Amino acid sequence: MKPIRRVLIVGGGIGGLSLAVALGRRGIQAEIVEIKSEHNVYGVGIIQPGNALRALNGLGLMERCLAEGLQIDYYVMNDSDGEFIARMKLLRIASPDIPAVNGLPRTALHRILTETATAVGARIRLGLSVQALEQVGDEVDVTLTDGSRERYDLVVGADGIRSRIRTLLFGSQFDPQYTGHGVWRFTTTRPAEIDHQIMYFGVGVKAGIMPVSKDQMYLLLVTNEPGNPRFEADQLPRLLRERLQSFTAPLVTQIREQIEDPARVIYGPIEEVIIPSPWYRGSVLLIGDAAHASGPHVSQGATMAIEDAVVLAELIAEGENVEKTLARFMERRYERCKFVQDISHQIGQDGNLDDPVLCELRNERMRAAFQDPQPRPHERRLAEPI
């Protein structure tokens, strides 16, 4: 039995850095190659539900994230005019003493992960990716884009929704699938009274407000975008303002008037990656969005990547060979991640209904289901151990 000792992580995003931290905490030094030449990420916020906080606590990072973010315990749903529909009391998963959700600037999370990965001994190389992979026994020969070749016990593709490693393993068979929706984000100043998450449900569109620090919050807007259009960056502010015209809720209209700078508006299509089990071939494994990208509707994309990292590092540290380790990883991760994909897809479809009658019926269902504030049903499933 040959334990896993040399690990190459392809991708220096949330999943890859979390895995490097998790391995380093267990005395296993990982290498990361990241195709970007600089450590930079979109300057928008990220939502960390209770199961994300629990996983980050296992990495020793929860307290830092809480210190730089803003915590919330409830979620209000309104219609597009700002009329109240329902209120949800979010589930405290990490601990009874820890608020249910943490909002955090994505740049802060990336900095925390990068600093910690480096501190625990990870070797991070920028401007570099994988050109080719060759399985040799139970090891992998890796040709990098600079022409160098190295051999590893395990290669982990944490390189996101457009994963190069996924293409090397499966070709185009599991390319991202467009859902018909796009998501817009805009960061702005947080008024003191916005201390919770708010969603506004319209017809064919929904908007959300999420605080992510003591002085910041962001607007998100999910729209139906037939044909998966591409937009020029300088047109994004105008297009976002147009898509907000149906909202008369005062907070949304106030934010709409602020949308001028193209650098502050981010748009992307909502896509899913659906791969049947297993997510590996030989000694090469996919995690995070490379394996199971989902829509943003339950705020679990980054969380699933962090959980993947925690579970994989735990299994690697047990000293089994790569075949047993990856089989056990799939046993623990596949059904949970599929649940998140399925529930997120359903919520996405429900939230962007374009029939006014069906939208009113949806709102009435939410009023009835949450007449007494309580957690969303999927939170109880995600509170289960990983």
Backbone torsions as a table, in degrees:
resi	resn	phi	psi	omega
1	MET	NA	121.7	-178.2
2	LYS	-105.8	112.8	179.3
3	PRO	-71.5	161.9	179.3
4	ILE	-84.6	121.8	180.0
5	ARG	-124.4	-36.7	-179.9
6	ARG	-104.4	116.2	-176.6
7	VAL	-122.5	126.9	171.9
8	LEU	-105.9	125.1	176.7
9	ILE	-106.1	122.4	179.2
10	VAL	-99.2	110.0	-178.4
11	GLY	117.0	121.6	-178.5
12	GLY	-106.6	40.0	175.1
13	GLY	-93.5	-155.2	-174.2
14	ILE	-63.1	-47.8	-178.5
15	GLY	-65.4	-46.8	-178.6
16	GLY	-64.6	-44.2	178.9
17	LEU	-67.5	-38.0	177.7
18	SER	-62.3	-40.4	178.4
19	LEU	-65.2	-40.9	177.9
20	ALA	-61.5	-40.4	177.5
21	VAL	-64.8	-48.1	-177.2
22	ALA	-61.1	-41.6	177.8
23	LEU	-67.8	-43.7	180.0
24	GLY	-60.8	-37.8	177.4
25	ARG	-62.0	-24.1	-178.9
26	ARG	-102.6	13.7	174.7
27	GLY	82.1	16.6	179.4
28	ILE	-113.8	115.9	-178.8
29	GLN	-83.9	126.0	180.0
30	ALA	-105.3	157.7	171.5
31	GLU	-111.1	139.7	176.7
32	ILE	-119.5	132.7	166.6
33	VAL	-115.2	133.7	-176.3
34	GLU	-130.3	125.9	-174.4
35	ILE	-66.7	-28.5	177.2
36	LYS	-68.2	144.3	-178.4
37	SER	-85.2	-9.9	178.6
38	GLU	-137.0	153.3	174.0
39	HIS	-77.9	95.1	175.8
40	ASN	-144.9	149.2	179.3
41	VAL	-139.6	164.0	175.0
42	TYR	-57.9	138.1	-177.2
43	GLY	-85.8	49.2	176.1
44	VAL	-113.0	-179.7	-176.5
45	GLY	-90.5	168.9	175.8
46	ILE	-135.5	142.3	-179.6
47	ILE	-100.5	128.1	-179.8
48	GLN	-114.1	96.8	177.5
49	PRO	-67.2	177.3	-174.9
50	GLY	-58.6	-37.3	179.5
51	ASN	-71.9	-25.2	171.9
52	ALA	-68.5	-44.0	179.4
53	LEU	-62.7	-39.2	177.0
54	ARG	-60.8	-45.5	179.4
55	ALA	-65.9	-41.2	177.9
56	LEU	-64.9	-33.4	175.9
57	ASN	-62.5	-37.6	175.8
58	GLY	-64.1	-25.4	176.7
59	LEU	-89.4	-3.7	-177.0
60	GLY	77.1	23.7	-173.1
61	LEU	-120.3	-3.7	-175.3
62	MET	-61.2	-45.3	-176.1
63	GLU	-62.4	-38.7	177.7
64	ARG	-64.3	-41.7	179.1
65	CYS	-64.5	-42.6	178.8
66	LEU	-63.2	-38.0	-177.8
67	ALA	-66.3	-29.7	-177.3
68	GLU	-99.8	-3.5	-177.6
69	GLY	-112.8	-161.4	177.4
70	LEU	-136.4	131.7	-173.2
71	GLN	-100.4	145.4	179.1
72	ILE	-135.1	159.0	179.6
73	ASP	-128.1	-4.2	178.9
74	TYR	-147.0	168.7	-166.0
75	TYR	-143.1	124.2	-177.8
76	VAL	-110.8	135.7	176.7
77	MET	-111.7	128.8	177.5
78	ASN	-126.4	167.4	169.3
79	ASP	-87.0	-177.4	-173.1
80	SER	-67.8	-17.8	176.6
81	ASP	-89.0	-2.4	-178.8
82	GLY	89.5	8.0	178.3
83	GLU	-76.9	134.3	-174.5
84	PHE	-64.1	134.1	173.3
85	ILE	-107.6	-56.4	-175.6
86	ALA	-164.7	165.7	177.2
87	ARG	-129.1	134.6	178.7
88	MET	-110.8	135.9	172.0
89	LYS	-95.6	110.6	-173.6
90	LEU	-71.9	152.5	-173.3
91	LEU	-86.1	128.4	175.0
92	ARG	-81.5	105.0	-175.5
93	ILE	-95.9	-41.4	-175.1
94	ALA	-63.4	-40.7	-178.2
95	SER	-174.5	151.0	175.2
96	PRO	-59.8	-21.4	-178.2
97	ASP	-94.0	-5.8	-177.7
98	ILE	-106.4	127.4	178.6
99	PRO	-52.3	159.7	-171.0
100	ALA	-66.2	-38.4	-171.3
101	VAL	-139.1	143.1	173.3
102	ASN	-117.1	129.9	171.3
103	GLY	-99.2	137.3	-172.4
104	LEU	-147.7	138.2	171.6
105	PRO	-60.5	134.3	-178.5
106	ARG	-59.4	-34.2	178.7
107	THR	-63.0	-35.9	179.3
108	ALA	-67.3	-43.8	179.0
109	LEU	-62.1	-43.2	-179.3
110	HIS	-62.3	-40.7	178.7
111	ARG	-65.1	-44.0	179.9
112	ILE	-60.5	-45.9	-178.7
113	LEU	-66.6	-42.8	-178.5
114	THR	-64.8	-46.6	179.7
115	GLU	-60.9	-41.5	-177.1
116	THR	-72.1	-41.7	177.9
117	ALA	-58.6	-43.1	178.1
118	THR	-64.6	-41.1	-177.5
119	ALA	-65.5	-30.8	-179.7
120	VAL	-91.1	7.1	170.4
121	GLY	104.8	6.2	179.1
122	ALA	-68.0	141.4	174.3
123	ARG	-97.8	116.7	-176.4
124	ILE	-112.6	121.8	178.9
125	ARG	-117.4	123.5	-177.3
126	LEU	-95.7	159.7	179.1
127	GLY	68.2	28.9	-172.4
128	LEU	-145.0	141.3	175.9
129	SER	-145.0	-165.6	-175.9
130	VAL	-103.1	131.0	176.3
131	GLN	-92.1	-43.0	-176.3
132	ALA	-152.7	155.4	177.7
133	LEU	-129.3	141.5	176.1
134	GLU	-140.4	120.2	177.5
135	GLN	-75.8	126.0	179.0
136	VAL	-126.9	100.6	-173.2
137	GLY	63.7	-126.4	177.2
138	ASP	-102.7	18.9	176.5
139	GLU	-118.6	172.4	-178.6
140	VAL	-128.0	125.7	169.9
141	ASP	-86.1	126.2	-175.9
142	VAL	-116.5	125.6	171.3
143	THR	-100.9	120.6	-178.7
144	LEU	-89.7	167.0	-174.7
145	THR	-71.0	-9.4	173.5
146	ASP	-92.1	5.5	178.4
147	GLY	91.4	-11.0	-179.4
148	SER	-75.0	156.4	179.1
149	ARG	-128.1	137.0	177.9
150	GLU	-143.1	161.4	-177.5
151	ARG	-118.3	138.0	-176.8
152	TYR	-133.8	156.0	172.9
153	ASP	-75.4	-31.9	-177.8
154	LEU	-149.7	135.4	171.8
155	VAL	-114.5	129.2	-178.8
156	VAL	-115.4	117.5	176.1
157	GLY	-85.4	101.7	176.7
158	ALA	-116.3	39.4	-169.9
159	ASP	-102.3	28.5	163.9
160	GLY	82.6	-174.7	-171.6
161	ILE	-64.8	-27.6	177.6
162	ARG	-102.4	43.2	-171.0
163	SER	-55.6	124.1	171.7
164	ARG	-68.3	-38.3	-179.0
165	ILE	-66.4	-39.0	177.2
166	ARG	-60.7	-41.3	178.8
167	THR	-65.1	-39.8	178.3
168	LEU	-64.8	-33.7	-179.5
169	LEU	-80.7	-43.8	-167.9
170	PHE	-122.6	2.5	-173.6
171	GLY	66.2	-142.4	-178.0
172	SER	-95.8	8.3	-174.2
173	GLN	-57.5	-35.6	-175.2
174	PHE	-119.8	38.7	175.2
175	ASP	-62.0	158.0	179.6
176	PRO	-57.5	141.6	178.4
177	GLN	-107.7	125.9	180.0
178	TYR	-74.5	134.5	-176.6
179	THR	-90.4	-9.0	-174.5
180	GLY	95.3	-2.1	-177.7
181	HIS	-120.0	153.3	171.4
182	GLY	-124.5	158.3	179.0
183	VAL	-126.0	133.5	179.9
184	TRP	-112.8	142.6	179.3
185	ARG	-136.8	143.3	-179.1
186	PHE	-147.9	122.8	-178.8
187	THR	-92.9	138.1	-178.7
188	THR	-148.4	-179.4	-178.7
189	THR	-76.5	139.4	-179.1
190	ARG	-93.6	120.5	170.0
191	PRO	-68.2	149.7	-175.5
192	ALA	-58.4	-31.3	-176.0
193	GLU	-76.2	-12.0	178.7
194	ILE	-88.5	87.9	-177.2
195	ASP	-118.5	23.1	-179.1
196	HIS	-153.9	167.6	177.2
197	GLN	-85.5	142.5	-179.7
198	ILE	-130.2	134.3	172.7
199	MET	-119.7	142.1	178.4
200	TYR	-122.0	117.8	-175.7
201	PHE	-100.2	118.4	176.5
202	GLY	-109.8	-156.2	177.5
203	VAL	-104.0	112.6	-178.6
204	GLY	74.3	11.9	-175.8
205	VAL	-161.3	147.5	171.9
206	LYS	-142.4	145.4	-179.1
207	ALA	-120.9	155.5	178.3
208	GLY	-142.8	152.6	175.4
209	ILE	-123.9	127.4	-179.1
210	MET	-134.5	118.5	174.4
211	PRO	-72.1	138.5	-177.7
212	VAL	-127.0	-2.4	174.4
213	SER	-166.9	-178.8	-179.1
214	LYS	-64.2	-23.6	-177.7
215	ASP	-127.4	4.6	-178.3
216	GLN	-128.3	150.6	168.6
217	MET	-145.9	166.8	174.0
218	TYR	-133.0	149.9	172.6
219	LEU	-92.9	134.5	168.0
220	LEU	-121.5	149.0	178.9
221	LEU	-138.0	125.5	176.0
222	VAL	-106.9	123.6	-174.8
223	THR	-126.2	154.2	170.3
224	ASN	-78.9	123.9	-177.1
225	GLU	-130.3	81.2	-178.0
226	PRO	-57.9	139.4	175.9
227	GLY	83.0	1.4	178.8
228	ASN	53.2	61.4	-177.2
229	PRO	-69.3	157.1	172.6
230	ARG	-113.0	139.0	-175.2
231	PHE	-120.3	143.0	173.8
232	GLU	-70.7	141.4	-175.3
233	ALA	-57.4	-38.8	-176.4
234	ASP	-72.2	-10.7	178.3
235	GLN	-94.6	-9.6	-172.5
236	LEU	-61.2	-43.6	179.1
237	PRO	-58.6	-46.0	179.8
238	ARG	-62.4	-44.2	-178.2
239	LEU	-65.3	-38.4	178.0
240	LEU	-66.6	-44.1	178.1
241	ARG	-58.9	-42.0	179.6
242	GLU	-61.4	-40.6	-176.7
243	ARG	-75.1	-11.2	176.9
244	LEU	-96.4	-0.4	-173.3
245	GLN	-62.6	-29.0	-177.2
246	SER	-76.5	-8.0	-179.7
247	PHE	-92.1	128.3	175.1
248	THR	-112.7	1.1	175.8
249	ALA	-57.5	129.6	-172.6
250	PRO	-54.6	-42.6	-177.2
251	LEU	-64.5	-39.5	179.8
252	VAL	-67.8	-42.0	-179.9
253	THR	-65.9	-35.5	176.4
254	GLN	-62.9	-42.8	179.9
255	ILE	-68.0	-39.1	-179.3
256	ARG	-55.8	-38.1	-178.8
257	GLU	-68.6	-16.5	-179.3
258	GLN	-87.9	-10.1	-170.4
259	ILE	-82.6	98.5	-178.5
260	GLU	-132.0	-38.3	-171.1
261	ASP	-86.9	118.4	179.1
262	PRO	-58.6	-29.7	-178.8
263	ALA	-67.0	-17.5	-177.7
264	ARG	-98.6	-1.3	-179.0
265	VAL	-111.0	127.6	178.6
266	ILE	-122.2	130.4	177.3
267	TYR	-125.9	143.1	173.3
268	GLY	-154.3	148.1	174.2
269	PRO	-69.7	147.2	175.3
270	ILE	-90.2	116.9	-176.4
271	GLU	-127.5	158.2	178.6
272	GLU	-126.1	148.1	172.1
273	VAL	-116.7	116.6	-177.2
274	ILE	-115.4	108.2	178.9
275	ILE	-122.5	125.6	174.8
276	PRO	-67.4	157.1	177.8
277	SER	-66.5	139.6	6.0
278	PRO	-95.8	162.6	178.1
279	TRP	-93.1	22.6	-178.4
280	TYR	-137.5	160.5	170.2
281	ARG	-136.5	122.7	-177.3
282	GLY	59.8	-122.3	-177.8
283	SER	-108.2	29.9	178.9
284	VAL	-123.9	122.5	-174.7
285	LEU	-122.1	143.5	171.7
286	LEU	-101.9	141.2	172.9
287	ILE	-134.7	169.6	175.7
288	GLY	61.8	-147.6	-176.5
289	ASP	-62.4	-24.3	176.8
290	ALA	-61.9	-29.9	-176.3
291	ALA	-103.7	-34.4	-169.0
292	HIS	-152.1	47.9	178.4
293	ALA	-59.0	140.0	178.1
294	SER	-136.1	172.1	176.7
295	GLY	-69.6	170.6	-175.1
296	PRO	-87.8	11.2	-164.4
297	HIS	-72.7	-20.2	175.5
298	VAL	-120.9	13.2	173.4
299	SER	55.5	44.4	-175.6
300	GLN	-118.8	-0.6	-176.2
301	GLY	-59.7	-57.4	179.1
302	ALA	-65.8	-34.5	-179.8
303	THR	-62.0	-43.6	179.3
304	MET	-63.0	-35.7	178.2
305	ALA	-66.3	-40.7	178.5
306	ILE	-66.0	-43.4	177.1
307	GLU	-61.4	-42.6	175.7
308	ASP	-52.0	-46.9	-177.2
309	ALA	-62.7	-44.5	-178.7
310	VAL	-62.4	-46.2	-178.2
311	VAL	-67.1	-44.5	-178.2
312	LEU	-63.0	-44.0	179.4
313	ALA	-63.0	-40.8	177.7
314	GLU	-58.7	-44.9	-178.0
315	LEU	-70.2	-40.7	177.9
316	ILE	-59.5	-41.5	-177.0
317	ALA	-66.1	-18.4	178.8
318	GLU	-74.3	-12.6	170.5
319	GLY	86.1	11.7	176.2
320	GLU	-74.7	166.9	177.1
321	ASN	-74.2	172.1	-172.0
322	VAL	-65.9	-37.4	-178.6
323	GLU	-62.0	-48.6	179.9
324	LYS	-67.1	-39.2	-178.9
325	THR	-61.4	-47.1	-176.7
326	LEU	-71.9	-34.0	176.2
327	ALA	-64.1	-42.3	178.8
328	ARG	-68.1	-35.3	176.6
329	PHE	-59.3	-46.6	-179.3
330	MET	-64.3	-37.0	178.1
331	GLU	-59.3	-35.0	-176.9
332	ARG	-89.8	-21.3	-171.1
333	ARG	-111.0	-29.3	-168.9
334	TYR	-62.4	-54.4	-174.8
335	GLU	-64.8	-36.3	180.0
336	ARG	-65.2	-45.9	-179.5
337	CYS	-68.8	-36.2	177.2
338	LYS	-64.7	-38.8	176.0
339	PHE	-57.8	-45.9	179.6
340	VAL	-62.0	-44.4	179.0
341	GLN	-60.7	-45.0	-176.9
342	ASP	-65.9	-45.6	-177.4
343	ILE	-70.1	-36.0	178.0
344	SER	-66.3	-41.1	178.6
345	HIS	-61.9	-44.4	-178.7
346	GLN	-65.1	-43.8	178.8
347	ILE	-64.2	-37.1	177.8
348	GLY	-62.6	-44.4	178.7
349	GLN	-65.2	-42.6	-178.1
350	ASP	-66.5	-38.1	-176.9
351	GLY	-72.6	-20.0	-176.3
352	ASN	-117.3	30.2	173.3
353	LEU	-57.9	140.0	-178.2
354	ASP	-110.5	12.1	174.8
355	ASP	-102.1	118.2	-176.8
356	PRO	-56.2	-36.4	-179.7
357	VAL	-67.0	-45.0	178.7
358	LEU	-65.1	-33.8	177.7
359	CYS	-65.3	-41.6	178.8
360	GLU	-66.6	-38.2	175.9
361	LEU	-63.8	-40.5	176.1
362	ARG	-59.2	-47.1	-179.6
363	ASN	-62.1	-38.0	178.4
364	GLU	-66.7	-38.1	176.5
365	ARG	-60.9	-41.2	179.9
366	MET	-67.7	-39.3	177.3
367	ARG	-59.1	-43.6	-178.0
368	ALA	-70.4	-42.0	-175.6
369	ALA	-67.7	-32.2	-174.7
370	PHE	-118.5	33.5	176.6
371	GLN	-58.4	-38.4	169.3
372	ASP	-104.4	119.9	-176.5
373	PRO	-54.1	130.9	-178.2
374	GLN	-157.3	166.8	178.8
375	PRO	-66.2	158.6	171.7
376	ARG	-68.7	145.5	-174.9
377	PRO	-55.2	-37.7	-176.4
378	HIS	-68.5	-21.2	-179.2
379	GLU	-63.8	-35.4	-179.4
380	ARG	-66.4	-38.7	176.0
381	ARG	-64.5	-41.4	-176.8
382	LEU	-76.5	-12.9	174.5
383	ALA	-75.7	-14.1	178.9
384	GLU	-64.0	151.0	179.6
385	PRO	-58.8	150.5	179.5
386	ILE	-95.4	NA	NA
